[in-house]
Amino acid sequence: MARECSVCGKGKVSGNTVSHANNHNRRTWSPNLRRVRAKVSGGTKKVLVCSRCLRSGKVERAL
């Protein structure tokens, strides 16, 4: 299972950290994922959702 948002598909991105001396090192940024119980096709299921999708109301949480 990939570490990406099940709603918007947001996943890891890669790039460089650049120091004050202009040294470049490769690194990755991970999305802020939360495992939540959500209503999926009539039932409840635990899914990985990014915090932005949760905040914007794109996910209907199951209580």
PQR file with spaces between the fields and no chain letter, atoms N, CA, C, O and H, PARSE charges and radii, in Angstrom:
ATOM       1  N    MET     1       0.837   -1.178    0.000 -0.4000 1.5000
ATOM       2  CA   MET     1       0.000    0.000    0.000 -0.0000 2.0000
ATOM       3  C    MET     1       0.880    1.239    0.000  0.5500 1.7000
ATOM       4  O    MET     1       1.745    1.387    0.863 -0.5500 1.4000
ATOM       5  N    ALA     2       0.671    2.112   -0.941 -0.4000 1.5000
ATOM       6  CA   ALA     2       1.486    3.309   -1.047 -0.0000 2.0000
ATOM       7  C    ALA     2       1.053    4.329    0.001  0.5500 1.7000
ATOM       8  O    ALA     2      -0.110    4.367    0.402 -0.5500 1.4000
ATOM       9  H    ALA     2      -0.032    1.992   -1.642  0.4000 1.0000
ATOM      10  N    ARG     3       1.991    5.146    0.434 -0.4000 1.5000
ATOM      11  CA   ARG     3       1.677    6.184    1.404 -0.0000 2.0000
ATOM      12  C    ARG     3       1.188    7.423    0.659  0.5500 1.7000
ATOM      13  O    ARG     3       1.933    8.384    0.467 -0.5500 1.4000
ATOM      14  H    ARG     3       2.936    5.115    0.108  0.4000 1.0000
ATOM      15  N    GLU     4      -0.068    7.381    0.246 -0.4000 1.5000
ATOM      16  CA   GLU     4      -0.652    8.532   -0.440 -0.0000 2.0000
ATOM      17  C    GLU     4      -2.095    8.691    0.003  0.5500 1.7000
ATOM      18  O    GLU     4      -2.707    7.760    0.527 -0.5500 1.4000
ATOM      19  H    GLU     4      -0.673    6.601    0.403  0.4000 1.0000
ATOM      20  N    CYS     5      -2.626    9.877   -0.214 -0.4000 1.5000
ATOM      21  CA   CYS     5      -3.998   10.193    0.170 -0.0000 2.0000
ATOM      22  C    CYS     5      -4.956    9.431   -0.732  0.5500 1.7000
ATOM      23  O    CYS     5      -4.792    9.422   -1.952 -0.5500 1.4000
ATOM      24  H    CYS     5      -2.129   10.633   -0.639  0.4000 1.0000
ATOM      25  N    SER     6      -5.955    8.793   -0.134 -0.4000 1.5000
ATOM      26  CA   SER     6      -6.900    8.021   -0.934 -0.0000 2.0000
ATOM      27  C    SER     6      -7.929    8.913   -1.618  0.5500 1.7000
ATOM      28  O    SER     6      -8.677    8.430   -2.468 -0.5500 1.4000
ATOM      29  H    SER     6      -6.088    8.801    0.857  0.4000 1.0000
ATOM      30  N    VAL     7      -7.993   10.199   -1.275 -0.4000 1.5000
ATOM      31  CA   VAL     7      -8.949   11.113   -1.889 -0.0000 2.0000
ATOM      32  C    VAL     7      -8.304   11.887   -3.040  0.5500 1.7000
ATOM      33  O    VAL     7      -8.791   11.845   -4.169 -0.5500 1.4000
ATOM      34  H    VAL     7      -7.386   10.591   -0.584  0.4000 1.0000
ATOM      35  N    CYS     8      -7.213   12.590   -2.753 -0.4000 1.5000
ATOM      36  CA   CYS     8      -6.618   13.457   -3.775 -0.0000 2.0000
ATOM      37  C    CYS     8      -5.370   12.869   -4.416  0.5500 1.7000
ATOM      38  O    CYS     8      -4.897   13.396   -5.423 -0.5500 1.4000
ATOM      39  H    CYS     8      -6.817   12.624   -1.836  0.4000 1.0000
ATOM      40  N    GLY     9      -4.820   11.782   -3.857 -0.4000 1.5000
ATOM      41  CA   GLY     9      -3.647   11.147   -4.442 -0.0000 2.0000
ATOM      42  C    GLY     9      -2.334   11.810   -4.095  0.5500 1.7000
ATOM      43  O    GLY     9      -1.309   11.511   -4.706 -0.5500 1.4000
ATOM      44  H    GLY     9      -5.204   11.353   -3.039  0.4000 1.0000
ATOM      45  N    LYS    10      -2.348   12.710   -3.121 -0.4000 1.5000
ATOM      46  CA   LYS    10      -1.113   13.384   -2.724 -0.0000 2.0000
ATOM      47  C    LYS    10      -0.144   12.372   -2.124  0.5500 1.7000
ATOM      48  O    LYS    10      -0.529   11.574   -1.269 -0.5500 1.4000
ATOM      49  H    LYS    10      -3.181   12.954   -2.625  0.4000 1.0000
ATOM      50  N    GLY    11       1.117   12.401   -2.568 -0.4000 1.5000
ATOM      51  CA   GLY    11       2.124   11.465   -2.093 -0.0000 2.0000
ATOM      52  C    GLY    11       3.440   12.158   -1.823  0.5500 1.7000
ATOM      53  O    GLY    11       3.496   13.380   -1.685 -0.5500 1.4000
ATOM      54  H    GLY    11       1.430   13.049   -3.262  0.4000 1.0000
ATOM      55  N    LYS    12       4.498   11.373   -1.747 -0.4000 1.5000
ATOM      56  CA   LYS    12       5.816   11.930   -1.489 -0.0000 2.0000
ATOM      57  C    LYS    12       6.297   12.755   -2.672  0.5500 1.7000
ATOM      58  O    LYS    12       6.027   12.419   -3.825 -0.5500 1.4000
ATOM      59  H    LYS    12       4.453   10.380   -1.859  0.4000 1.0000
ATOM      60  N    VAL    13       7.007   13.830   -2.381 -0.4000 1.5000
ATOM      61  CA   VAL    13       7.681   14.622   -3.409 -0.0000 2.0000
ATOM      62  C    VAL    13       9.152   14.697   -3.026  0.5500 1.7000
ATOM      63  O    VAL    13       9.491   14.640   -1.844 -0.5500 1.4000
ATOM      64  H    VAL    13       7.226   14.103   -1.444  0.4000 1.0000
ATOM      65  N    SER    14      10.019   14.823   -4.013 -0.4000 1.5000
ATOM      66  CA   SER    14      11.453   14.861   -3.735 -0.0000 2.0000
ATOM      67  C    SER    14      12.037   16.174   -4.207  0.5500 1.7000
ATOM      68  O    SER    14      11.479   16.857   -5.065 -0.5500 1.4000
ATOM      69  H    SER    14       9.743   14.870   -4.973  0.4000 1.0000
ATOM      70  N    GLY    15      13.171   16.506   -3.626 -0.4000 1.5000
ATOM      71  CA   GLY    15      13.849   17.743   -3.993 -0.0000 2.0000
ATOM      72  C    GLY    15      15.177   17.821   -3.276  0.5500 1.7000
ATOM      73  O    GLY    15      15.741   16.801   -2.880 -0.5500 1.4000
ATOM      74  H    GLY    15      13.624   15.951   -2.928  0.4000 1.0000
ATOM      75  N    ASN    16      15.672   19.026   -3.111 -0.4000 1.5000
ATOM      76  CA   ASN    16      16.964   19.249   -2.478 -0.0000 2.0000
ATOM      77  C    ASN    16      16.818   20.120   -1.243  0.5500 1.7000
ATOM      78  O    ASN    16      16.012   21.051   -1.214 -0.5500 1.4000
ATOM      79  H    ASN    16      15.214   19.855   -3.433  0.4000 1.0000
ATOM      80  N    THR    17      17.607   19.806   -0.222 -0.4000 1.5000
ATOM      81  CA   THR    17      17.833   20.782    0.834 -0.0000 2.0000
ATOM      82  C    THR    17      19.065   21.562    0.405  0.5500 1.7000
ATOM      83  O    THR    17      20.048   20.978   -0.051 -0.5500 1.4000
ATOM      84  H    THR    17      18.261   19.050   -0.246  0.4000 1.0000
ATOM      85  N    VAL    18      19.015   22.865    0.547 -0.4000 1.5000
ATOM      86  CA   VAL    18      20.122   23.712    0.120 -0.0000 2.0000
ATOM      87  C    VAL    18      20.617   24.477    1.334  0.5500 1.7000
ATOM      88  O    VAL    18      19.869   25.247    1.935 -0.5500 1.4000
ATOM      89  H    VAL    18      18.216   23.339    0.917  0.4000 1.0000
ATOM      90  N    SER    19      21.876   24.268    1.694 -0.4000 1.5000
ATOM      91  CA   SER    19      22.451   24.923    2.862 -0.0000 2.0000
ATOM      92  C    SER    19      22.874   26.351    2.515  0.5500 1.7000
ATOM      93  O    SER    19      22.818   26.784    1.364 -0.5500 1.4000
ATOM      94  H    SER    19      22.484   23.643    1.205  0.4000 1.0000
ATOM      95  N    HIS    20      23.293   27.054    3.548 -0.4000 1.5000
ATOM      96  CA   HIS    20      23.768   28.425    3.348 -0.0000 2.0000
ATOM      97  C    HIS    20      24.999   28.453    2.449  0.5500 1.7000
ATOM      98  O    HIS    20      25.233   29.438    1.749 -0.5500 1.4000
ATOM      99  H    HIS    20      23.339   26.703    4.483  0.4000 1.0000
ATOM     100  N    ALA    21      25.785   27.380    2.462 -0.4000 1.5000
ATOM     101  CA   ALA    21      26.970   27.274    1.607 -0.0000 2.0000
ATOM     102  C    ALA    21      26.619   26.724    0.226  0.5500 1.7000
ATOM     103  O    ALA    21      27.511   26.401   -0.559 -0.5500 1.4000
ATOM     104  H    ALA    21      25.595   26.580    3.031  0.4000 1.0000
ATOM     105  N    ASN    22      25.309   26.614   -0.076 -0.4000 1.5000
ATOM     106  CA   ASN    22      24.794   26.155   -1.364 -0.0000 2.0000
ATOM     107  C    ASN    22      25.114   24.689   -1.636  0.5500 1.7000
ATOM     108  O    ASN    22      25.222   24.277   -2.791 -0.5500 1.4000
ATOM     109  H    ASN    22      24.584   26.876    0.561  0.4000 1.0000
ATOM     110  N    ASN    23      25.268   23.895   -0.561 -0.4000 1.5000
ATOM     111  CA   ASN    23      25.406   22.450   -0.715 -0.0000 2.0000
ATOM     112  C    ASN    23      24.023   21.853   -0.928  0.5500 1.7000
ATOM     113  O    ASN    23      23.067   22.234   -0.252 -0.5500 1.4000
ATOM     114  H    ASN    23      25.180   24.230    0.378  0.4000 1.0000
ATOM     115  N    HIS    24      23.913   20.911   -1.877 -0.4000 1.5000
ATOM     116  CA   HIS    24      22.632   20.285   -2.198 -0.0000 2.0000
ATOM     117  C    HIS    24      22.623   18.839   -1.709  0.5500 1.7000
ATOM     118  O    HIS    24      23.559   18.081   -1.963 -0.5500 1.4000
ATOM     119  H    HIS    24      24.689   20.602   -2.427  0.4000 1.0000
ATOM     120  N    ASN    25      21.562   18.467   -1.008 -0.4000 1.5000
ATOM     121  CA   ASN    25      21.352   17.092   -0.564 -0.0000 2.0000
ATOM     122  C    ASN    25      19.940   16.684   -0.927  0.5500 1.7000
ATOM     123  O    ASN    25      18.995   17.443   -0.714 -0.5500 1.4000
ATOM     124  H    ASN    25      20.801   19.083   -0.801  0.4000 1.0000
ATOM     125  N    ARG    26      19.793   15.483   -1.476 -0.4000 1.5000
ATOM     126  CA   ARG    26      18.469   14.996   -1.858 -0.0000 2.0000
ATOM     127  C    ARG    26      17.671   14.617   -0.617  0.5500 1.7000
ATOM     128  O    ARG    26      18.209   14.074    0.348 -0.5500 1.4000
ATOM     129  H    ARG    26      20.561   14.866   -1.649  0.4000 1.0000
ATOM     130  N    ARG    27      16.372   14.917   -0.665 -0.4000 1.5000
ATOM     131  CA   ARG    27      15.489   14.550    0.430 -0.0000 2.0000
ATOM     132  C    ARG    27      14.071   14.406   -0.098  0.5500 1.7000
ATOM     133  O    ARG    27      13.791   14.753   -1.245 -0.5500 1.4000
ATOM     134  H    ARG    27      15.935   15.359   -1.449  0.4000 1.0000
ATOM     135  N    THR    28      13.169   13.887    0.750 -0.4000 1.5000
ATOM     136  CA   THR    28      11.773   13.735    0.357 -0.0000 2.0000
ATOM     137  C    THR    28      10.890   14.429    1.389  0.5500 1.7000
ATOM     138  O    THR    28      11.262   14.554    2.556 -0.5500 1.4000
ATOM     139  H    THR    28      13.397   13.604    1.681  0.4000 1.0000
ATOM     140  N    TRP    29       9.725   14.876    0.949 -0.4000 1.5000
ATOM     141  CA   TRP    29       8.708   15.447    1.818 -0.0000 2.0000
ATOM     142  C    TRP    29       7.506   14.521    1.773  0.5500 1.7000
ATOM     143  O    TRP    29       7.036   14.153    0.696 -0.5500 1.4000
ATOM     144  H    TRP    29       9.423   14.774    0.001  0.4000 1.0000
ATOM     145  N    SER    30       7.010   14.146    2.942 -0.4000 1.5000
ATOM     146  CA   SER    30       5.862   13.254    3.031 -0.0000 2.0000
ATOM     147  C    SER    30       4.600   14.062    3.318  0.5500 1.7000
ATOM     148  O    SER    30       4.666   15.076    4.014 -0.5500 1.4000
ATOM     149  H    SER    30       7.392   14.445    3.817  0.4000 1.0000
ATOM     150  N    PRO    31       3.455   13.633    2.796 -0.5600 1.5000
ATOM     151  CA   PRO    31       2.204   14.328    3.110  0.2800 2.0000
ATOM     152  C    PRO    31       1.774   14.057    4.549  0.5500 1.7000
ATOM     153  O    PRO    31       2.186   13.068    5.155 -0.5500 1.4000
ATOM     154  N    ASN    32       0.956   14.933    5.078 -0.4000 1.5000
ATOM     155  CA   ASN    32       0.449   14.793    6.445 -0.0000 2.0000
ATOM     156  C    ASN    32      -0.767   13.879    6.398  0.5500 1.7000
ATOM     157  O    ASN    32      -1.896   14.352    6.270 -0.5500 1.4000
ATOM     158  H    ASN    32       0.621   15.736    4.585  0.4000 1.0000
ATOM     159  N    LEU    33      -0.542   12.568    6.502 -0.4000 1.5000
ATOM     160  CA   LEU    33      -1.615   11.584    6.352 -0.0000 2.0000
ATOM     161  C    LEU    33      -2.165   11.160    7.698  0.5500 1.7000
ATOM     162  O    LEU    33      -1.429   11.043    8.678 -0.5500 1.4000
ATOM     163  H    LEU    33       0.375   12.183    6.606  0.4000 1.0000
ATOM     164  N    ARG    34      -3.474   10.928    7.734 -0.4000 1.5000
ATOM     165  CA   ARG    34      -4.172   10.447    8.919 -0.0000 2.0000
ATOM     166  C    ARG    34      -4.979    9.220    8.543  0.5500 1.7000
ATOM     167  O    ARG    34      -5.598    9.181    7.480 -0.5500 1.4000
ATOM     168  H    ARG    34      -4.072   11.023    6.938  0.4000 1.0000
ATOM     169  N    ARG    35      -4.976    8.217    9.410 -0.4000 1.5000
ATOM     170  CA   ARG    35      -5.810    7.031    9.192 -0.0000 2.0000
ATOM     171  C    ARG    35      -7.142    7.290    9.875  0.5500 1.7000
ATOM     172  O    ARG    35      -7.209    7.384   11.101 -0.5500 1.4000
ATOM     173  H    ARG    35      -4.473    8.248   10.274  0.4000 1.0000
ATOM     174  N    VAL    36      -8.199    7.404    9.087 -0.4000 1.5000
ATOM     175  CA   VAL    36      -9.519    7.725    9.634 -0.0000 2.0000
ATOM     176  C    VAL    36     -10.537    6.700    9.166  0.5500 1.7000
ATOM     177  O    VAL    36     -10.371    6.065    8.125 -0.5500 1.4000
ATOM     178  H    VAL    36      -8.145    7.327    8.091  0.4000 1.0000
ATOM     179  N    ARG    37     -11.591    6.551    9.954 -0.4000 1.5000
ATOM     180  CA   ARG    37     -12.718    5.726    9.543 -0.0000 2.0000
ATOM     181  C    ARG    37     -13.653    6.616    8.743  0.5500 1.7000
ATOM     182  O    ARG    37     -14.188    7.595    9.263 -0.5500 1.4000
ATOM     183  H    ARG    37     -11.726    7.067   10.800  0.4000 1.0000
ATOM     184  N    ALA    38     -13.848    6.274    7.482 -0.4000 1.5000
ATOM     185  CA   ALA    38     -14.666    7.099    6.594 -0.0000 2.0000
ATOM     186  C    ALA    38     -15.749    6.249    5.950  0.5500 1.7000
ATOM     187  O    ALA    38     -15.626    5.028    5.850 -0.5500 1.4000
ATOM     188  H    ALA    38     -13.414    5.478    7.059  0.4000 1.0000
ATOM     189  N    LYS    39     -16.807    6.911    5.518 -0.4000 1.5000
ATOM     190  CA   LYS    39     -17.874    6.230    4.798 -0.0000 2.0000
ATOM     191  C    LYS    39     -17.450    6.068    3.350  0.5500 1.7000
ATOM     192  O    LYS    39     -17.260    7.051    2.635 -0.5500 1.4000
ATOM     193  H    LYS    39     -16.907    7.903    5.599  0.4000 1.0000
ATOM     194  N    VAL    40     -17.301    4.809    2.919 -0.4000 1.5000
ATOM     195  CA   VAL    40     -16.874    4.508    1.562 -0.0000 2.0000
ATOM     196  C    VAL    40     -17.881    3.536    0.960  0.5500 1.7000
ATOM     197  O    VAL    40     -18.026    2.411    1.437 -0.5500 1.4000
ATOM     198  H    VAL    40     -17.455    4.010    3.501  0.4000 1.0000
ATOM     199  N    SER    41     -18.564    3.965   -0.072 -0.4000 1.5000
ATOM     200  CA   SER    41     -19.557    3.161   -0.808 -0.0000 2.0000
ATOM     201  C    SER    41     -20.547    2.451    0.114  0.5500 1.7000
ATOM     202  O    SER    41     -20.759    1.243    0.013 -0.5500 1.4000
ATOM     203  H    SER    41     -18.446    4.879   -0.459  0.4000 1.0000
ATOM     204  N    GLY    42     -21.138    3.222    1.003 -0.4000 1.5000
ATOM     205  CA   GLY    42     -22.178    2.686    1.878 -0.0000 2.0000
ATOM     206  C    GLY    42     -21.698    2.082    3.180  0.5500 1.7000
ATOM     207  O    GLY    42     -22.486    1.961    4.118 -0.5500 1.4000
ATOM     208  H    GLY    42     -20.965    4.204    1.085  0.4000 1.0000
ATOM     209  N    GLY    43     -20.439    1.700    3.272 -0.4000 1.5000
ATOM     210  CA   GLY    43     -19.900    1.100    4.491 -0.0000 2.0000
ATOM     211  C    GLY    43     -18.812    1.957    5.084  0.5500 1.7000
ATOM     212  O    GLY    43     -18.475    3.015    4.552 -0.5500 1.4000
ATOM     213  H    GLY    43     -19.799    1.799    2.510  0.4000 1.0000
ATOM     214  N    THR    44     -18.260    1.491    6.200 -0.4000 1.5000
ATOM     215  CA   THR    44     -17.152    2.212    6.818 -0.0000 2.0000
ATOM     216  C    THR    44     -15.856    1.473    6.538  0.5500 1.7000
ATOM     217  O    THR    44     -15.816    0.244    6.492 -0.5500 1.4000
ATOM     218  H    THR    44     -18.534    0.632    6.632  0.4000 1.0000
ATOM     219  N    LYS    45     -14.800    2.247    6.353 -0.4000 1.5000
ATOM     220  CA   LYS    45     -13.505    1.675    6.014 -0.0000 2.0000
ATOM     221  C    LYS    45     -12.422    2.602    6.557  0.5500 1.7000
ATOM     222  O    LYS    45     -12.586    3.822    6.567 -0.5500 1.4000
ATOM     223  H    LYS    45     -14.833    3.246    6.390  0.4000 1.0000
ATOM     224  N    LYS    46     -11.315    2.015    7.008 -0.4000 1.5000
ATOM     225  CA   LYS    46     -10.185    2.827    7.434 -0.0000 2.0000
ATOM     226  C    LYS    46      -9.358    3.187    6.211  0.5500 1.7000
ATOM     227  O    LYS    46      -8.899    2.307    5.482 -0.5500 1.4000
ATOM     228  H    LYS    46     -11.182    1.023    7.000  0.4000 1.0000
ATOM     229  N    VAL    47      -9.169    4.484    5.987 -0.4000 1.5000
ATOM     230  CA   VAL    47      -8.432    4.950    4.819 -0.0000 2.0000
ATOM     231  C    VAL    47      -7.401    5.985    5.257  0.5500 1.7000
ATOM     232  O    VAL    47      -7.549    6.618    6.303 -0.5500 1.4000
ATOM     233  H    VAL    47      -9.541    5.199    6.578  0.4000 1.0000
ATOM     234  N    LEU    48      -6.365    6.150    4.454 -0.4000 1.5000
ATOM     235  CA   LEU    48      -5.368    7.188    4.667 -0.0000 2.0000
ATOM     236  C    LEU    48      -5.809    8.440    3.928  0.5500 1.7000
ATOM     237  O    LEU    48      -6.031    8.412    2.718 -0.5500 1.4000
ATOM     238  H    LEU    48      -6.245    5.636    3.604  0.4000 1.0000
ATOM     239  N    VAL    49      -5.936    9.543    4.668 -0.4000 1.5000
ATOM     240  CA   VAL    49      -6.409   10.801    4.096 -0.0000 2.0000
ATOM     241  C    VAL    49      -5.481   11.907    4.556  0.5500 1.7000
ATOM     242  O    VAL    49      -5.073   11.928    5.718 -0.5500 1.4000
ATOM     243  H    VAL    49      -5.756    9.566    5.651  0.4000 1.0000
ATOM     244  N    CYS    50      -5.140   12.829    3.665 -0.4000 1.5000
ATOM     245  CA   CYS    50      -4.288   13.945    4.059 -0.0000 2.0000
ATOM     246  C    CYS    50      -5.102   14.951    4.872  0.5500 1.7000
ATOM     247  O    CYS    50      -6.329   14.991    4.780 -0.5500 1.4000
ATOM     248  H    CYS    50      -5.471   12.812    2.721  0.4000 1.0000
ATOM     249  N    SER    51      -4.414   15.752    5.658 -0.4000 1.5000
ATOM     250  CA   SER    51      -5.085   16.676    6.560 -0.0000 2.0000
ATOM     251  C    SER    51      -5.850   17.751    5.800  0.5500 1.7000
ATOM     252  O    SER    51      -6.846   18.265    6.310 -0.5500 1.4000
ATOM     253  H    SER    51      -3.417   15.720    5.732  0.4000 1.0000
ATOM     254  N    ARG    52      -5.417   18.101    4.609 -0.4000 1.5000
ATOM     255  CA   ARG    52      -6.134   19.115    3.837 -0.0000 2.0000
ATOM     256  C    ARG    52      -7.495   18.611    3.387  0.5500 1.7000
ATOM     257  O    ARG    52      -8.471   19.362    3.415 -0.5500 1.4000
ATOM     258  H    ARG    52      -4.608   17.683    4.195  0.4000 1.0000
ATOM     259  N    CYS    53      -7.577   17.339    2.968 -0.4000 1.5000
ATOM     260  CA   CYS    53      -8.868   16.767    2.570 -0.0000 2.0000
ATOM     261  C    CYS    53      -9.803   16.658    3.767  0.5500 1.7000
ATOM     262  O    CYS    53     -11.008   16.868    3.632 -0.5500 1.4000
ATOM     263  H    CYS    53      -6.785   16.730    2.945  0.4000 1.0000
ATOM     264  N    LEU    54      -9.259   16.333    4.938 -0.4000 1.5000
ATOM     265  CA   LEU    54     -10.075   16.287    6.149 -0.0000 2.0000
ATOM     266  C    LEU    54     -10.611   17.667    6.500  0.5500 1.7000
ATOM     267  O    LEU    54     -11.789   17.822    6.824 -0.5500 1.4000
ATOM     268  H    LEU    54      -8.280   16.163    5.048  0.4000 1.0000
ATOM     269  N    ARG    55      -9.741   18.662    6.435 -0.4000 1.5000
ATOM     270  CA   ARG    55     -10.104   20.019    6.817 -0.0000 2.0000
ATOM     271  C    ARG    55     -11.124   20.628    5.868  0.5500 1.7000
ATOM     272  O    ARG    55     -12.002   21.378    6.295 -0.5500 1.4000
ATOM     273  H    ARG    55      -8.785   18.536    6.172  0.4000 1.0000
ATOM     274  N    SER    56     -11.013   20.307    4.571 -0.4000 1.5000
ATOM     275  CA   SER    56     -11.901   20.902    3.580 -0.0000 2.0000
ATOM     276  C    SER    56     -13.223   20.162    3.448  0.5500 1.7000
ATOM     277  O    SER    56     -14.096   20.590    2.692 -0.5500 1.4000
ATOM     278  H    SER    56     -10.300   19.698    4.224  0.4000 1.0000
ATOM     279  N    GLY    57     -13.385   19.054    4.173 -0.4000 1.5000
ATOM     280  CA   GLY    57     -14.653   18.352    4.161 -0.0000 2.0000
ATOM     281  C    GLY    57     -14.853   17.434    2.968  0.5500 1.7000
ATOM     282  O    GLY    57     -15.993   17.122    2.625 -0.5500 1.4000
ATOM     283  H    GLY    57     -12.676   18.707    4.786  0.4000 1.0000
ATOM     284  N    LYS    58     -13.787   16.996    2.331 -0.4000 1.5000
ATOM     285  CA   LYS    58     -13.900   16.084    1.196 -0.0000 2.0000
ATOM     286  C    LYS    58     -14.161   14.654    1.644  0.5500 1.7000
ATOM     287  O    LYS    58     -14.468   13.793    0.820 -0.5500 1.4000
ATOM     288  H    LYS    58     -12.861   17.249    2.610  0.4000 1.0000
ATOM     289  N    VAL    59     -14.040   14.389    2.956 -0.4000 1.5000
ATOM     290  CA   VAL    59     -14.216   13.054    3.501 -0.0000 2.0000
ATOM     291  C    VAL    59     -15.357   13.090    4.506  0.5500 1.7000
ATOM     292  O    VAL    59     -15.397   13.963    5.373 -0.5500 1.4000
ATOM     293  H    VAL    59     -13.791   15.089    3.626  0.4000 1.0000
ATOM     294  N    GLU    60     -16.286   12.142    4.391 -0.4000 1.5000
ATOM     295  CA   GLU    60     -17.346   12.022    5.389 -0.0000 2.0000
ATOM     296  C    GLU    60     -16.903   10.975    6.396  0.5500 1.7000
ATOM     297  O    GLU    60     -16.804    9.791    6.071 -0.5500 1.4000
ATOM     298  H    GLU    60     -16.253   11.433    3.687  0.4000 1.0000
ATOM     299  N    ARG    61     -16.638   11.413    7.614 -0.4000 1.5000
ATOM     300  CA   ARG    61     -16.127   10.517    8.639 -0.0000 2.0000
ATOM     301  C    ARG    61     -17.244    9.674    9.219  0.5500 1.7000
ATOM     302  O    ARG    61     -18.378   10.130    9.363 -0.5500 1.4000
ATOM     303  H    ARG    61     -16.718   12.374    7.878  0.4000 1.0000
ATOM     304  N    ALA    62     -16.907    8.446    9.549 -0.4000 1.5000
ATOM     305  CA   ALA    62     -17.865    7.533   10.180 -0.0000 2.0000
ATOM     306  C    ALA    62     -17.606    7.513   11.677  0.5500 1.7000
ATOM     307  O    ALA    62     -16.471    7.332   12.118 -0.5500 1.4000
ATOM     308  H    ALA    62     -15.985    8.076    9.432  0.4000 1.0000
ATOM     309  N    LEU    63     -18.644    7.696   12.442 -0.4000 1.5000
ATOM     310  CA   LEU    63     -18.487    7.703   13.904 -0.0000 2.0000
ATOM     311  C    LEU    63     -18.990    6.460   14.472  0.5500 1.7000
ATOM     312  O    LEU    63     -18.946    6.274   15.688 -0.5500 1.4000
ATOM     313  H    LEU    63     -19.567    7.843   12.084  0.4000 1.0000
